[in-house]
Amino acid sequence: MSVVGFDFGNESCIVAVARQRGIDVVLNDESKRETPAIVCFGEKQRFIGTAGAASSMMNPKNSISQIKRLIGRQFSDPELQRDIKSLPFNVTEGPDGYPLIHARYLGEMRTFTPTQVLGMVFSNLKSIAEQNLKAAVVDCCIGIPVYFTELQRRAVLDAATIAGLHPLRLIHETTATALAYGIYKTDLPENDQLNVAFVDIGHASMQVCIAGFKKGQLKILAHSFDRSLGGRDFDEVLFHHFSAKFKEEYKIDVSQNARACLRLRAACEKLKKVLSANPEAPLNIECLMDEKDVRGFIKREEFEQISAPILQRVKAPLEKALADAGLAVGDVHMVEVVGSASRIPSILKILTEFFGKEPRRTMNASECVGRGCALQCAILSPTFKVREFQVNESFPFPISLSWKGSVPDAQNGEAEQEQLVFPKGNPIPSVKAVTFHKTSTFSVDVQYSDVSDLQAPAKISTYMIGPFPTLRSEKPKLKVKVRLNLHGIVSVESATLLEEEEVEVPVSKEPAKEDAKMETDEKPNDTSAPGANETDVNMQDAKGTAEAAGVENGVPQSGDKPVQMETDTKVEAPKKKVKKTNVPVAEFCRPIMMKPKPAKPATPEAPETPPHPGKPMETDKPETTSAA
């Protein structure tokens, strides 16, 4: 069984595999460690990865890149609209409100969803891993940004399914970095916690994670991010600077030519890297547009000056991470910087001033996420024996349930109620049990409690619980189990109806034992009346559910001993037995991203009917139970 980790970035991807001697980053067909995340559609075939990047200059309008910014997002998202303006290919709104990508493939115009294109990228990464391992690759671990919503996480899982992969876990990129950092450390403290801040500035986003390390474990203390602060923003600053300069000096408008835009952006990216090591750098492009050669020149000071609005946004995620972790700047012992844009001197200067210490570079800035994903896959896989290291992950967004009364009550205008189930920073995975006082079918909405950081709809999904069987008790309780799985996906897993019914207890001629506990599922008489409002709920952890069940099943709470009569016969009071009945749970409402209808039946290279990002995968569907 293979153990593979995939780090799919906005610009490039890394494939890491676990071998007996450790974690290796495998090479692609061109012996490169990084594979471009691009798909180029041609007249006879498609080109993916390095071949797609080589073909993109000649075929920019049919070369699909930056899929990470498109997947699982609504077309009306303002951030997505800003991204589309810089893309050379055509993106329109589909009938479901999500983006559709248009490209000319096999001689005709076709439409693809971002999930389909990401599935093609994953297929290429899978083939790279299989060529190196000489074995089939199925199980894997995929790194995702911490800010991915429920829909985006499901879209990644669906894209992996298209490629024939089975992700064991979607792990946050900063958590994978922390795992790759800590698992090899042999000098971690046993008692005092070592706090390390990981700052990941990639091609399109910035993520900050503060992790606490002890011997054999790490705990994520806080996550923060800026979804649109990355290396490409500095490229865009240089692009607009030189495009305006060339328009004035050479009388050419680069923005009107897709190929010229690609060439200028590629040159600006190289220029940015040169400025990271040199105080000044030239820019020379032959035949950029209208057969004109262009030349430019810029100093680092000027580059930092025109990039000032971007640099001012770097501190906000740092401050938020410290606030969420409840730490002061002095409590952070080390700062690790990773990501492709982390080499910009002005960013390093801001980090040094903020933390009061020099950022460290002990990790490979481009490969650490992929290595962490492979390590996490090895930990979850039974085929590898890995050093014991516990990863205590936390979920960055609060999740709550909201509901209304039964149908008759809703007609009377009952107000919507809400219960926080998974607070911000809740461990992953986690299971919570929520007890309702309900007697008829009702619906429950799973939603984000706070969407200020997400910029996404609050509602995640809706579940219908019911119909209920014939009730025999006047005070039934409905216990609903809600699960937050390893992928960070929330689902209502099951619902169980608890009813009390009287049972006859035979007369016992044996003396009662003082410390005896009842083995039956019985419960002492509950003299408390049910709440006036039937929608009152009680929430507890799944572990607490078992403990509470022990009290309900007749286990004495305060050590009280049964009273023994003077005769050899003990007379027991009537008992009530708790009857458990499963109630059907059906997910009937979720934002669905419809697939486009191709003009012709799709070829094996372009799947026609992939799973949809909005459709839950079969392995992640909530368990549907029937009434007993």
C-alpha positions in Angstrom: 0.0 0.0 0.0 1.4 3.4 -1.0 1.8 6.3 1.3 1.7 9.6 -0.6 1.2 13.3 0.3 0.0 15.9 -2.2 0.6 19.6 -1.7 -1.4 21.3 -4.5 -0.7 24.9 -4.6 -2.1 27.8 -6.6 0.9 27.8 -8.9 2.7 24.4 -8.5 2.3 21.1 -6.7 4.6 18.8 -4.7 4.4 15.0 -4.5 6.0 13.4 -1.4 6.1 9.7 -0.7 7.1 7.7 2.4 9.8 5.1 2.1 11.5 2.9 4.6 14.3 5.5 5.1 12.0 8.5 5.3 10.1 11.0 3.2 11.2 11.7 -0.4 9.9 14.4 -2.8 9.6 12.6 -6.2 10.6 14.0 -9.5 8.3 14.5 -12.5 8.9 13.6 -16.1 11.3 16.5 -16.5 13.2 15.7 -13.3 11.8 18.7 -11.5 10.6 18.6 -7.9 7.7 21.1 -8.5 5.0 20.4 -11.0 2.9 23.3 -12.4 -0.8 23.2 -11.5 -2.0 23.9 -15.1 -4.0 22.1 -17.7 -3.7 23.2 -21.4 -6.4 22.0 -23.8 -5.2 21.5 -27.4 -6.8 20.5 -30.7 -5.8 16.9 -30.4 -4.9 16.3 -26.7 -4.5 18.0 -23.4 -1.3 18.8 -21.6 -1.0 18.8 -17.8 1.8 19.9 -15.5 5.1 20.8 -17.0 3.9 20.0 -20.5 0.9 22.3 -19.9 3.1 25.1 -18.7 5.3 24.8 -21.8 2.2 25.0 -24.1 0.5 27.8 -22.2 2.5 30.6 -23.8 1.3 29.5 -27.3 -2.2 28.8 -26.2 -3.0 31.1 -23.2 -6.8 31.2 -23.7 -7.1 27.4 -23.3 -4.6 27.0 -20.5 -6.3 26.7 -17.1 -4.4 27.7 -14.1 -4.9 28.9 -10.5 -7.7 26.3 -9.9 -7.2 26.7 -6.2 -8.8 30.1 -6.4 -11.8 28.9 -8.3 -12.8 25.7 -6.7 -15.9 25.6 -4.5 -16.6 29.3 -4.7 -19.6 31.2 -5.9 -19.3 33.2 -9.1 -20.6 36.3 -7.3 -17.8 36.2 -4.7 -16.1 39.7 -4.9 -12.7 38.0 -4.3 -13.3 35.6 -7.2 -14.3 38.5 -9.5 -11.0 40.2 -8.8 -9.1 36.9 -9.6 -11.0 36.4 -12.8 -9.8 39.8 -14.2 -6.2 38.6 -14.3 -7.0 35.1 -15.8 -6.3 34.7 -19.5 -9.1 32.1 -20.0 -12.9 32.6 -20.0 -14.9 32.0 -16.9 -18.6 32.5 -16.7 -21.4 31.9 -14.3 -23.2 28.5 -14.5 -26.9 27.9 -13.9 -26.2 27.0 -10.3 -24.3 30.2 -9.6 -20.8 28.7 -9.6 -18.1 29.3 -12.2 -17.7 27.4 -15.4 -14.5 27.3 -17.4 -14.6 27.6 -21.2 -11.8 26.1 -23.3 -11.5 24.9 -26.9 -10.7 21.1 -26.8 -10.7 18.6 -29.6 -11.9 21.2 -32.1 -14.9 22.5 -30.2 -15.7 24.8 -27.3 -16.3 22.9 -24.0 -17.2 23.8 -20.5 -15.6 22.4 -17.4 -16.1 22.8 -13.7 -13.1 23.7 -11.5 -13.6 20.3 -9.8 -13.1 18.5 -13.1 -9.9 20.5 -13.9 -8.6 19.8 -10.4 -9.3 16.1 -10.9 -7.1 16.2 -14.0 -4.3 17.8 -12.0 -4.6 15.1 -9.3 -4.5 12.4 -12.1 -1.2 13.8 -13.3 0.2 13.9 -9.7 -1.0 10.4 -9.2 0.8 9.2 -12.3 4.0 10.9 -11.1 3.8 9.0 -7.8 3.0 5.7 -9.5 6.0 6.0 -11.9 8.3 6.5 -9.0 6.9 3.9 -6.6 6.2 1.3 -9.4 2.9 0.6 -7.7 -0.7 1.8 -7.7 -1.4 4.9 -5.6 -4.8 5.1 -3.9 -4.5 6.2 -0.3 -3.1 9.7 0.2 -3.2 12.8 2.3 -3.9 16.2 0.7 -2.9 19.6 2.1 -5.5 22.4 1.9 -5.6 26.0 3.2 -7.0 26.5 6.6 -9.6 28.9 5.2 -11.3 26.4 2.9 -15.0 26.2 3.5 -17.1 23.1 3.8 -18.0 23.2 0.1 -14.3 23.7 -1.0 -13.3 20.7 1.2 -15.9 18.5 -0.4 -14.8 19.8 -3.9 -11.3 18.6 -3.2 -12.5 15.2 -2.1 -14.6 14.9 -5.3 -11.7 15.9 -7.4 -9.6 13.2 -5.7 -12.3 10.7 -6.4 -12.3 11.6 -10.1 -8.5 10.9 -10.1 -9.1 7.5 -8.4 -7.6 8.6 -5.1 -8.9 7.9 -1.6 -7.8 10.7 0.8 -7.2 9.5 4.3 -7.3 13.1 5.5 -7.4 16.7 4.3 -4.9 18.4 6.5 -4.3 22.1 6.9 -1.1 23.2 5.2 0.2 25.0 8.3 -0.5 21.9 10.4 1.4 19.7 7.9 4.3 22.2 8.2 4.2 21.9 12.0 4.2 18.1 11.8 7.2 18.1 9.5 8.9 20.4 11.9 8.2 18.7 15.2 8.3 14.9 14.4 12.1 14.9 13.9 12.9 17.0 17.0 14.5 15.0 19.7 15.0 17.9 22.2 11.3 18.9 22.7 10.5 19.7 26.4 8.4 17.2 28.4 6.7 19.7 30.6 7.1 23.3 29.4 5.4 24.0 26.0 7.6 25.3 23.1 5.5 27.8 21.1 6.4 28.2 17.5 4.8 30.5 15.0 4.7 29.3 11.4 4.2 32.0 8.7 3.4 30.6 5.3 3.3 33.2 2.5 2.5 31.3 -0.7 1.6 32.3 -4.2 -1.9 33.6 -3.5 -2.5 33.6 0.3 -0.9 34.1 3.7 -1.5 31.7 6.6 -0.2 31.9 10.2 -0.3 29.1 12.7 0.9 29.0 16.3 1.7 25.5 17.6 2.7 24.3 21.0 5.2 21.4 21.1 5.9 18.9 23.8 7.7 15.6 23.6 5.8 13.4 21.3 3.0 15.8 20.5 1.9 19.1 19.0 -1.1 21.2 19.6 -2.5 23.8 17.3 -3.2 26.9 19.4 -4.5 29.3 16.7 -5.0 29.8 12.9 -5.2 33.0 11.0 -5.0 34.0 7.4 -5.3 36.5 4.6 -6.9 34.8 1.6 -5.5 37.2 -1.0 -2.1 38.1 0.2 0.7 36.2 -1.6 3.6 36.4 -4.0 1.3 37.0 -7.0 0.2 40.3 -5.5 3.7 41.6 -5.7 3.9 40.3 -9.3 0.8 42.2 -10.1 2.3 45.4 -8.6 5.3 45.1 -10.9 3.0 44.1 -13.8 0.9 47.2 -13.5 3.9 49.4 -13.0 5.7 48.3 -16.2 2.5 48.0 -18.3 1.8 51.7 -17.5 5.4 52.5 -18.3 5.4 50.6 -21.6 2.1 52.2 -22.6 3.6 55.6 -22.2 7.0 54.9 -23.6 6.4 52.3 -26.3 2.7 53.1 -27.1 1.5 49.5 -26.5 -1.3 48.4 -24.3 -0.2 45.0 -22.8 -3.6 44.4 -21.2 -5.2 43.9 -24.7 -3.0 40.9 -25.6 -3.4 37.7 -23.5 0.0 36.3 -24.6 1.8 39.6 -23.9 0.2 39.6 -20.4 1.5 36.1 -19.7 5.0 37.0 -20.8 5.1 40.2 -18.8 3.8 38.5 -15.7 6.4 35.7 -16.0 9.1 38.4 -16.4 7.9 40.3 -13.4 7.9 37.1 -11.3 11.6 36.6 -12.2 12.3 40.2 -11.5 10.8 39.9 -8.0 13.1 37.0 -7.3 16.1 39.0 -8.5 15.2 41.9 -6.3 15.1 39.6 -3.2 18.9 39.2 -3.5 19.9 42.4 -5.4 19.3 46.1 -4.8 18.3 46.7 -8.4 17.3 44.6 -11.5 16.6 45.2 -15.2 13.7 43.9 -17.2 14.2 43.0 -20.9 11.5 41.3 -23.1 11.9 40.8 -26.9 8.9 41.2 -29.2 6.5 41.7 -26.3 3.8 43.1 -28.5 3.6 44.6 -32.0 7.1 43.4 -32.7 8.5 45.8 -30.1 11.3 45.0 -27.7 10.9 46.6 -24.3 13.3 47.4 -21.5 12.8 48.5 -17.9 14.6 49.0 -14.7 13.6 49.2 -11.0 15.3 49.5 -7.6 14.3 47.5 -4.5 13.4 50.8 -2.7 11.0 51.7 -5.5 9.5 48.2 -5.5 8.9 48.3 -1.7 7.3 51.8 -2.1 4.8 50.7 -4.7 4.1 47.5 -2.7 3.4 49.4 0.5 -0.4 48.8 0.5 0.3 45.0 0.4 3.0 45.1 3.0 0.7 46.9 5.4 -1.6 43.9 5.5 1.1 41.5 6.8 0.7 42.4 10.4 -3.1 41.7 10.7 -2.9 37.9 10.5 0.0 37.9 13.0 -1.9 39.9 15.5 -5.0 37.8 15.2 -3.1 34.6 15.6 -1.6 35.8 18.9 -4.9 37.0 20.1 -6.7 33.7 19.4 -3.9 31.8 21.0 -4.0 34.0 24.1 -0.3 34.6 23.9 1.9 37.7 24.1 4.7 38.3 21.6 7.3 37.3 24.2 5.6 33.9 24.6 6.5 32.8 21.1 9.9 31.1 21.3 10.6 30.7 17.6 9.3 31.9 14.2 9.5 29.7 11.1 9.0 31.2 7.7 7.9 29.1 4.7 6.2 29.6 1.3 7.4 30.8 -2.1 6.9 34.5 -1.2 8.7 34.3 2.1 12.0 35.4 0.6 11.0 39.0 0.0 13.3 41.1 2.3 10.6 43.6 3.2 8.4 40.8 4.6 11.2 39.4 6.6 11.8 42.8 8.0 8.2 43.2 9.1 8.3 39.7 10.8 11.5 40.6 12.6 10.1 43.8 13.9 6.8 42.2 15.0 8.2 39.2 16.9 11.4 40.8 18.1 13.5 38.0 16.8 14.9 36.8 13.5 12.7 34.4 11.6 14.3 31.0 11.1 14.6 29.0 7.8 15.3 25.5 9.0 12.7 24.0 6.7 12.4 23.7 2.9 10.1 26.6 2.1 8.5 24.9 -0.9 8.4 21.2 0.2 7.6 21.3 3.9 3.8 21.0 3.3 4.2 18.0 1.0 6.5 16.3 3.5 4.0 16.9 6.3 1.2 15.4 4.2 3.2 12.3 3.5 4.0 12.0 7.3 0.4 12.3 8.2 -0.5 9.6 5.6 2.1 7.3 7.1 0.7 7.9 10.6 -2.8 6.9 9.4 -1.6 4.0 7.2 -1.2 0.6 8.8 1.7 -0.3 6.5 4.3 2.1 8.1 5.5 2.2 11.7 6.1 5.8 12.5 7.5 7.4 15.7 4.7 8.1 18.1 3.7 11.7 17.6 0.3 13.1 18.4 -1.2 15.8 16.3 -3.9 17.8 18.1 -5.6 19.8 15.3 -8.1 22.5 15.8 -11.0 23.8 13.6 -10.7 27.5 12.8 -14.5 28.3 12.5 -17.4 27.9 15.0 -20.2 25.6 13.9 -23.7 25.8 15.2 -27.1 24.2 14.7 -30.3 26.2 14.2 -33.9 24.9 14.1 -37.5 25.9 14.5 -40.4 24.1 16.1 -42.5 21.3 14.6 -44.8 22.3 11.7 -47.7 23.4 13.9 -45.4 25.5 16.1 -43.8 27.1 13.1 -47.2 28.2 11.8 -47.6 30.0 15.1 -44.4 31.9 14.4 -41.9 30.2 16.7 -38.6 32.0 16.6 -35.5 30.3 15.2 -33.2 28.9 17.9 -29.4 28.3 17.7 -27.0 26.1 19.6 -23.2 26.4 19.3 -21.9 22.8 18.8 -18.3 23.2 17.7 -16.7 26.4 19.0 -13.7 28.0 17.4 -10.6 26.0 18.1 -12.6 22.7 18.6 -10.4 19.6 18.2 -10.6 17.6 14.9 -12.1 15.0 14.8 -14.9 15.5 17.3 -18.4 14.1 18.0 -21.1 16.0 20.0 -24.5 14.8 21.2 -27.4 17.3 21.3 -30.6 16.4 23.1 -33.9 17.8 21.8 -37.4 17.6 23.3 -39.3 16.9 20.0 -42.3 14.9 19.1 -42.6 15.4 15.3 -40.5 15.8 12.2 -38.3 18.9 12.1 -35.3 20.3 10.2 -31.9 21.3 11.5 -29.6 23.7 9.7 -25.8 23.3 10.1 -24.2 26.7 9.7 -21.1 28.8 10.5 -21.7 31.0 13.6 -19.4 33.7 12.3 -18.7 34.3 8.6 -16.8 37.6 9.0 -13.5 35.8 8.1 -15.0 33.4 5.6 -16.7 35.7 3.1 -19.1 32.8 2.4 -22.7 31.9 3.1 -23.4 30.9 6.7 -25.6 27.9 5.9 -23.7 24.7 5.2 -26.5 22.1 4.9 -30.0 21.2 6.2 -31.1 17.9 7.7 -34.6 16.6 8.1 -35.0 14.5 11.2 -38.1 12.2 11.2 -40.7 10.9 10.8 -41.1 9.7 14.4 -42.6 6.4 15.4 -45.7 6.1 17.5 -44.8 7.6 20.9 -45.5 5.7 24.1 -44.0 8.2 26.5 -45.2 11.7 27.3 -41.6 12.9 27.9 -39.5 11.7 24.9 -36.0 12.8 24.3 -34.2 12.9 20.9 -30.4 12.5 21.0 -28.8 13.8 17.8 -25.2 13.0 17.1 -23.2 15.6 15.1 -19.7 14.7 13.8 -16.8 16.9 12.7 -14.6 14.4 10.8 -10.8 14.4 9.9 -11.5 16.4 6.7 -13.1 19.2 8.7 -16.6 18.3 7.3 -19.6 18.5 9.6 -22.6 16.1 9.3 -25.6 15.1 11.4 -24.8 11.4 11.8 -27.8 9.9 13.6 -30.8 10.5 15.8 -32.0 8.3 18.6 -35.4 8.6 20.4 -35.3 7.8 24.1 -38.6 6.9 25.7 -39.5 5.7 29.2 -41.8 2.8 29.8 -42.7 1.0 33.0 -41.6 -2.6 33.4 -42.5 -5.1 36.1 -39.7 -6.1 38.5 -39.8 -9.6 40.0 -39.6 -10.0 43.8 -36.2 -11.1 44.8 -35.6 -13.4 47.8 -31.9 -12.8 47.9 -30.5 -10.0 50.1 -29.4 -7.0 48.1 -25.6 -6.4 47.7 -24.5 -2.9 48.7 -22.3 -2.2 45.7 -24.4 -4.0 43.0 -25.0 -2.1 39.8 -27.9 -2.7 37.5 -27.0 -4.2 34.1 -30.2 -3.3 32.4 -30.9 -0.1 30.6 -33.0 1.3 33.3 -33.4 4.7 34.7 -34.7 6.1 38.1 -38.0 7.8 38.0 -37.6 11.3 36.7 -40.0 13.5 38.6 -38.8 16.7 36.9 -41.3 18.0 34.4 -40.2 18.6 30.8 -39.3 22.2 29.8 -42.2 24.4 28.8 -40.5 25.0 25.5 -40.1 21.7 23.6 -37.1 23.0 21.7 -34.8 23.2 24.8 -31.6 21.3 24.1 -28.8 19.8 26.1 -25.4 19.3 24.5 -22.6 17.1 25.6 -19.5 15.4 24.2 -19.8 11.9 22.9 -17.6 10.7 25.9 -20.0 12.5 28.2 -22.9 10.7 26.6 -21.6 7.4 27.8 -21.0 8.8 31.3 -24.5 10.3 31.3 -25.9 7.1 30.2 -24.4 5.4 33.2 -26.4 7.7 35.5 -29.5 7.2 33.5 -29.1 3.4 33.6 -29.4 3.3 37.4 -25.9 3.8 38.6 -26.0 5.7 42.0 -24.7 9.2 41.7 -23.8 9.9 45.3 -22.9 6.4 46.6 -26.4 5.8 48.1 -26.9 2.3 49.2 -30.1 0.3 48.8 -32.1 -0.2 52.0 -32.4 -3.8 53.0 -35.6 -5.0 54.7 -35.6 -7.0 57.9 -37.2 -10.0 56.1 -35.4 -12.0 53.5 -37.6 -10.5 50.8 -36.8 -7.2 49.1 -39.7 -5.3 47.6 -38.6 -3.0 44.8 -40.5 0.0 43.5 -41.7 0.0 39.9 -38.9 0.8 37.4 -38.9 2.6 34.1 -36.9 1.3 31.2 -35.5 3.5 28.5 -36.4 2.4 25.0 -34.1 3.5 22.2 -35.5 4.0 18.7 -33.5 5.2 15.7 -35.1 8.1 13.8 -34.4 8.7 10.1 -32.0 11.5 9.3 -31.9 12.8 5.7 -29.8 15.5 4.2 -32.2 17.3 1.9 -30.6 20.7 1.3 -27.1 21.6 0.3 -25.7 24.1 -2.3 -25.2 22.0 -5.4 -22.8 22.8 -8.2 -24.3 21.5 -11.4 -22.1 20.0 -14.0 -22.2 21.5 -17.5 -23.5 19.4 -20.5 -20.7 18.9 -23.0 -21.6 19.1 -26.7 -20.3 15.5 -27.2 -19.9 12.6 -24.8 -16.9 13.2 -22.7 -13.7 11.3 -23.5 -11.8 9.4 -20.8 -9.5 12.4 -20.6 -12.3 14.7 -19.7 -14.8 13.0 -17.4 -18.4 13.9 -18.1 -20.1 12.9 -14.8 -17.7 13.6 -11.9 -19.0 14.0 -8.4 -20.0 17.6 -7.7 -18.3 19.8 -5.2 -21.6 20.5 -3.6 -22.6 16.8 -3.4 -21.4 14.8 -0.3 -19.2 11.9 -1.1 -20.5 8.5 -0.4 -18.1 7.9 2.5 -19.1 11.2 4.1 -22.9 10.9 3.8 -24.7 11.1 7.2 -25.9 7.7 8.4 -29.6 7.2 7.5 -31.4 5.1 10.1 -34.9 3.7 10.1 -37.4 3.5 12.9 -37.1 0.3 14.8 
